[in-house]
Amino acid sequence: MKQFDLAIIGGGPGGYVAAERAGAKGLKVVLFEKRELGGVCLNEGCVPTKTLLYSAKIYDSALNGDKYGVKAGEVTFDYGKIVARKNKVVRKLVAGVGAKMKAHHVEVVKGEAFIDGRSDKGVEITCGEEKYAATNLLLCTGSEAFVPPIEGIKEAGEVILTNREILAMKEQPSSLVIIGGGVIGMEFASFFNSLGTEVTVIEMLPEILGGIDAEISAMLREVYTKKGVRFNCSCKVVKVDGNTVHYLDPEGNEQTVSGDKILVSVGRRAVTAGFGLENLGVELDRGAVKVDNQMRTNVPGVYAAGDVTGFSMLAHTASREGEVVVNNLTGRKDVMRYDAVPGVVYTNPEVASVGLTIEAAKAKGIEAKELQLPMAYAGRFVAENEGGNGLCKVVVGEKYGQVLGVHMIGNPCSEMIYGACIAIEQEMTVKELEEVIFPHPTVSEIFKETIFLNEE
């Protein structure tokens, strides 16, 4: 039986980052992954979707080059080549993760790990014909797409897609119905709309992107409405009949919409079954592994990170959670905080958010004010976004002038939001941020211009 300091089940962002950090600190690590290193994010989520969206952005830029004095003539795209490039990028990055594991002496075992229980050797695990034991165990089994029990959805067969199937498609659908207007739904709506697919989004909530600032969500919906995407908000799907979706409109009347394919993107759920978790007595909370702020479960020596904990279900959150585990294992006390976890929607325009909205601050009983400024106040935004609009909103606490939240729409806010994360994580005040010199001309200056409103 092979003996390790740390065994990790799941090679996604939580698992492989923890493995890399632990290996670098001298721990003997084994990492089990039943599919490919990188998990859902690298293989079936974050990276492949962003690769597709970049191709769509290039195509869109070529179509609209005349706005910038560039005439490209007839512009076409090759869907097969777009998908092939996506696959190439994924393969390259998966290989990169493997190289990191090798560089830090992490033993990677491809196969389904099963927890047998505990012994004086630690947690015992079987994978294939081999037996393993580890002093500590980190659960990073991730999540899976949730397909609700809607009448007829199983019978619809290959018409129904989740993120996994839609990324594997080799042909572009002429029409697509998306059930769920969250981040995943909107990113696929953006991609396929850019390539000419007829897209309809059905959302149960009054607005798309639930949890994001309502005004910014509405702005994004308006942009895509103008681009031809049809939105049916405050609507409940009640039945799927082949390629036709039946739903109740806000007045309770049944309506239908059909598409070549139907994408279900209503959320994800933690994977906690099928690998022997019950043999350790790990406590669950609403179907996810329950942990404290050091990512410890109720079982000594057993930790969890990433989607399996049911918290934010974001790759960067999982990575940080994995780091917290390793830091605590190697003598550096560390705790996980969720006040400054950013969220990005990679549509065109992009949406980025971190911290509290003004509504959330008030709900917590915090006296706060909201400062906002159009992105057009940043010269570079005007130069690079002909006819585009955008908005930056900063939520500031009244008592100390502390930055509580930042919410943006407009390119390239995905590359700017980290500055707001630092401000919130370090509990910076508006006064302190006013002393920071921002490079000019950059779109990031909008952050400083917005907080300057605090002085007026």
Stockholm file with secondary structure:
# STOCKHOLM 1.0

chainA/1-456         MKQFDLAIIGGGPGGYVAAERAGAKGLKVVLFEKRELGGVCLNEGCVPTKTLLYSAKIYDSALNGDKYGVKAGEVTFDYGKIVARKNKVVRKLVAGVGAKMKAHHVEVVKGEAFIDGRSDKGVEITCGEEKYAATNLLLCTGSEAFVPPIEGIKEAGEVILTNREILAMKEQPSSLVIIGGGVIGMEFASFFNSLGTEVTVIEMLPEILGGIDAEISAMLREVYTKKGVRFNCSCKVVKVDGNTVHYLDPEGNEQTVSGDKILVSVGRRAVTAGFGLENLGVELDRGAVKVDNQMRTNVPGVYAAGDVTGFSMLAHTASREGEVVVNNLTGRKDVMRYDAVPGVVYTNPEVASVGLTIEAAKAKGIEAKELQLPMAYAGRFVAENEGGNGLCKVVVGEKYGQVLGVHMIGNPCSEMIYGACIAIEQEMTVKELEEVIFPHPTVSEIFKETIFLNEE
#=GR chainA/1-456 SS CEEEEEEEECCSHHHHHHHHHHHHTTCCEEEEESSCTTHHHHHHSHHHHHHHHHHHHHHHHHHTGGGGTCCCCSCCCCHHHHHHHHHHHHHHHHHHHHHHHHHTTCEEEESCEEEEEEETTEEEEEETTEEEEEEEEEECCCEEECCCCCBTTTTTGGGEECHHHHHHCSSCCSEEEEECCSHHHHHHHHHHHHTTCEEEEECSSSSSSTTSCHHHHHHHHHHHHHTTCEEECSCEEEEEETTEEEEECTTSCEEEEECSEEEECSCEEECCSSSCGGGTTCCEETTEECCCTTCBCSSTTEEECGGGGCSCCCHHHHHHHHHHHHHHHTTCCCCCCCTTCCEEECSSSCEEEEECCHHHHHHTTCCEEEEEEEGGGSHHHHHHSTTCCCEEEEEEETTTCBEEEEEEESTTGGGTHHHHHHHHHTTCBHHHHHTSCCCSSCTTHHHHHHHHGGGC
#=GC SS_cons         CEEEEEEEECCSHHHHHHHHHHHHTTCCEEEEESSCTTHHHHHHSHHHHHHHHHHHHHHHHHHTGGGGTCCCCSCCCCHHHHHHHHHHHHHHHHHHHHHHHHHTTCEEEESCEEEEEEETTEEEEEETTEEEEEEEEEECCCEEECCCCCBTTTTTGGGEECHHHHHHCSSCCSEEEEECCSHHHHHHHHHHHHTTCEEEEECSSSSSSTTSCHHHHHHHHHHHHHTTCEEECSCEEEEEETTEEEEECTTSCEEEEECSEEEECSCEEECCSSSCGGGTTCCEETTEECCCTTCBCSSTTEEECGGGGCSCCCHHHHHHHHHHHHHHHTTCCCCCCCTTCCEEECSSSCEEEEECCHHHHHHTTCCEEEEEEEGGGSHHHHHHSTTCCCEEEEEEETTTCBEEEEEEESTTGGGTHHHHHHHHHTTCBHHHHHTSCCCSSCTTHHHHHHHHGGGC
//
